[in-house]
């Protein structure tokens, strides 16, 4: 019997209109009613998840969320932090210098806001602020305190340009961070120990749930580690080939209520 379902948001829980359909809501509700933990596991910042947690009633006692691609694991009822791993000011300076060298825009989060050090703000930064509903600020690096807590930095650009940037990142930089492409135009840089897989594992152990009792559902490369960890890894019908290749089960697309279909087949039937 499965006891925990970790679900990615963009391209998975949400359809292309960034909505949770009635069918998906019903499946989540019915699984939770059976005692299954429903955990949103997303690259979004915590501020960009709260409205969904409230809307789906995933903020009751003993409910949890995983945000920033695993950098934060938090109880959504008490706001108690179960685990948190971030990078700091020296990392920010190093990564900004790299973004200038590679001629690639960047932005980053602290626990409350989205920032860009680029005076010419990338449209992809504007999109990120809009989708997550996290306020955006332009700031130079000199304006930040040296004790700033940064869950993640993102390199952003047109998909083809970003691919060239990714190929040009030096090996010594890759060795210091977790780096993952979450969308064709987003490349995320996090603390070395951070991944969705590590976060789901940590939360499952915190709750006394065995790996075999965990389902993880996702569509993109930042979901690979949790798909690998899960007792049952589920790929969306719209998932990238790498995710489909390692999944135990392939469901329908995010526009065809794929999360609901997976839950009905694996948990409710």
C-alpha positions in Angstrom: 0.0 0.0 0.0 1.3 3.4 -0.9 1.4 6.0 1.9 3.0 9.1 0.3 2.6 10.6 -3.2 5.1 13.4 -4.1 3.9 15.4 -7.1 5.7 17.9 -9.3 3.6 21.0 -10.2 4.4 22.6 -13.5 3.8 20.1 -16.4 2.5 17.6 -13.9 -0.1 18.7 -11.4 -1.0 21.8 -13.4 -2.3 21.7 -17.0 -0.9 24.1 -19.6 -3.3 26.8 -18.3 -1.6 26.5 -14.9 -4.8 25.0 -13.4 -5.6 22.0 -11.2 -8.6 20.3 -12.9 -11.6 19.0 -11.2 -10.6 15.4 -11.9 -7.2 15.9 -10.3 -8.7 17.6 -7.3 -11.0 14.7 -6.8 -8.2 12.1 -7.0 -6.1 14.1 -4.5 -9.0 14.4 -2.1 -9.9 10.7 -2.3 -6.3 9.6 -1.8 -5.9 11.9 1.2 -9.2 10.6 2.6 -7.6 7.1 2.5 -4.7 8.4 4.7 -2.2 8.9 1.9 0.2 11.9 2.3 -0.1 14.2 -0.7 3.1 16.3 -1.0 3.7 18.9 -3.6 7.3 18.6 -4.7 8.3 21.6 -6.9 11.0 23.8 -8.1 8.7 26.8 -7.2 9.6 29.0 -4.3 7.5 28.5 -1.1 5.7 31.7 -1.8 4.6 30.4 -5.2 3.0 27.3 -3.7 1.0 28.6 -0.7 -2.1 29.4 -2.7 -2.2 25.9 -4.1 -1.7 24.4 -0.7 -4.7 26.4 0.6 -6.8 25.7 -2.4 -6.2 21.9 -2.2 -6.4 21.8 1.6 -2.8 20.5 1.8 -2.1 22.7 4.8 -3.7 20.7 7.6 -2.0 19.1 10.5 0.9 16.8 9.4 0.8 18.1 5.8 4.1 18.9 4.1 5.6 20.6 1.0 8.9 20.4 -0.8 10.0 23.6 -2.5 12.9 25.0 -4.4 13.6 21.6 -6.0 14.3 20.1 -2.6 16.1 23.0 -0.8 13.2 23.3 1.7 11.0 20.7 3.3 8.4 22.3 5.5 5.3 21.4 7.5 2.5 23.4 5.8 0.3 23.7 9.0 2.9 24.8 11.5 5.6 26.2 9.0 8.1 24.1 10.9 11.2 23.5 8.7 12.1 19.8 8.5 15.1 20.4 6.3 16.7 23.4 4.6 19.9 23.7 2.5 20.9 27.0 0.8 23.8 28.8 -0.8 25.2 32.1 0.2 26.7 35.4 -0.8 30.0 34.1 -2.0 28.2 31.6 -4.2 26.1 34.4 -5.6 29.1 36.5 -6.5 30.8 33.5 -8.2 27.7 32.5 -10.2 27.0 36.1 -11.3 30.5 36.4 -12.6 30.0 33.1 -14.5 26.7 34.4 -15.9 28.4 37.5 -17.2 31.2 35.4 -18.7 28.7 33.2 -20.5 26.5 36.1 -21.4 23.5 34.5 -19.8 20.9 36.3 -17.6 20.3 35.1 -14.1 17.9 35.6 -11.2 17.7 34.1 -7.7 15.4 33.8 -4.7 15.7 34.6 -1.0 12.9 33.2 1.3 10.5 36.1 0.3 11.5 37.6 -3.1 12.8 37.1 -6.6 15.8 39.2 -7.5 17.8 39.9 -10.7 21.1 41.7 -10.9 20.5 42.3 -14.6 19.4 45.9 -15.3 17.9 44.7 -18.6 15.5 42.3 -17.0 15.0 39.0 -18.9 11.4 38.3 -20.0 11.9 34.8 -18.4 12.5 36.5 -15.1 9.2 38.4 -15.5 7.4 35.1 -16.4 8.9 33.4 -13.2 7.6 36.3 -11.1 4.2 36.1 -12.7 3.8 32.3 -12.4 5.0 32.1 -8.9 3.4 35.4 -7.7 6.6 36.2 -6.0 7.5 40.0 -6.1 10.5 40.8 -8.3 13.3 43.3 -7.5 16.3 44.6 -9.4 19.3 44.8 -7.1 23.0 45.0 -7.6 25.1 42.5 -5.6 26.5 45.3 -3.4 23.0 45.9 -2.0 22.7 42.4 -0.5 23.8 41.5 3.0 26.6 39.0 3.2 24.5 36.6 5.3 21.8 36.3 2.6 20.1 32.9 2.4 19.6 31.8 -1.2 17.6 28.6 -1.9 18.5 28.7 -5.6 20.0 30.6 -8.5 18.7 30.2 -12.0 20.4 30.8 -15.4 17.7 31.7 -17.9 17.6 32.2 -21.7 16.2 31.0 -25.0 16.4 27.2 -25.0 19.1 26.9 -27.7 21.2 29.7 -26.1 20.8 28.1 -22.7 21.9 24.7 -24.0 25.2 26.3 -25.2 25.6 28.0 -21.8 25.1 24.7 -20.0 27.7 23.0 -22.2 30.2 25.8 -21.4 29.9 25.6 -17.6 33.3 24.6 -16.2 33.6 21.2 -14.5 34.9 22.8 -11.2 31.6 24.7 -11.0 29.5 21.6 -11.6 31.4 19.9 -8.8 30.3 22.5 -6.3 26.5 22.6 -6.9 23.5 20.6 -8.0 22.6 21.8 -11.4 19.4 20.8 -13.2 17.3 21.9 -16.2 13.7 22.3 -15.0 12.3 23.8 -18.2 13.8 24.4 -21.6 14.6 28.0 -20.6 15.5 27.5 -16.9 18.7 26.0 -15.5 18.7 25.8 -11.7 21.7 25.9 -9.4 21.4 24.7 -5.8 23.4 23.5 -2.8 25.3 20.3 -3.7 23.2 18.1 -1.5 19.8 19.4 -2.8 17.6 17.3 -5.0 14.0 16.3 -5.1 15.0 12.7 -4.5 17.0 13.6 -1.4 14.1 15.7 -0.1 11.5 13.0 -0.6 13.8 10.4 1.0 14.3 12.7 4.0 10.6 13.4 4.4 9.7 9.7 4.1 12.2 8.8 6.8 10.9 11.7 9.0 7.4 10.2 8.7 8.5 6.6 9.1 7.4 5.7 5.5 9.4 3.1 3.6 10.7 3.7 0.1 8.4 1.0 -1.3 5.4 3.0 0.0 6.3 6.1 -2.0 5.0 7.3 -5.4 6.6 10.2 -7.2 5.1 11.8 -10.3 7.0 14.2 -12.6 7.7 15.3 -16.1 11.1 17.0 -16.3 14.8 16.5 -15.6 14.6 18.0 -12.1 12.2 15.1 -11.3 14.6 12.4 -12.2 16.1 11.9 -8.7 12.7 11.5 -7.1 11.4 9.2 -9.9 14.5 7.0 -9.2 14.0 7.0 -5.5 10.3 6.2 -5.5 8.9 2.7 -4.9 6.8 3.6 -8.0 8.1 6.4 -10.2 5.5 7.8 -12.5 6.2 9.7 -15.8 3.7 12.0 -17.2 2.6 11.4 -20.8 4.3 14.8 -21.6 7.5 13.9 -19.7 10.9 14.3 -21.3 12.4 11.0 -22.6 14.9 10.7 -19.7 12.0 10.6 -17.2 10.0 8.1 -19.2 13.1 5.9 -19.5 13.4 5.3 -15.8 9.8 5.4 -14.7 7.8 2.3 -13.5 4.5 3.6 -14.8 3.6 6.1 -17.6 0.3 8.0 -17.1 -1.5 10.5 -19.3 -0.4 14.1 -20.0 -0.9 17.0 -17.7 -3.7 18.2 -20.1 -5.4 14.8 -19.8 -5.6 14.6 -16.0 -2.5 12.4 -15.8 -2.1 12.8 -12.1 -5.7 11.7 -11.5 -5.3 8.7 -13.8 -2.1 7.6 -12.0 -3.7 7.9 -8.6 -6.8 6.0 -9.7 -4.8 3.2 -11.2 -2.1 2.9 -8.5 -3.9 3.9 -5.2 -7.7 4.1 -5.5 -8.5 1.0 -7.6 
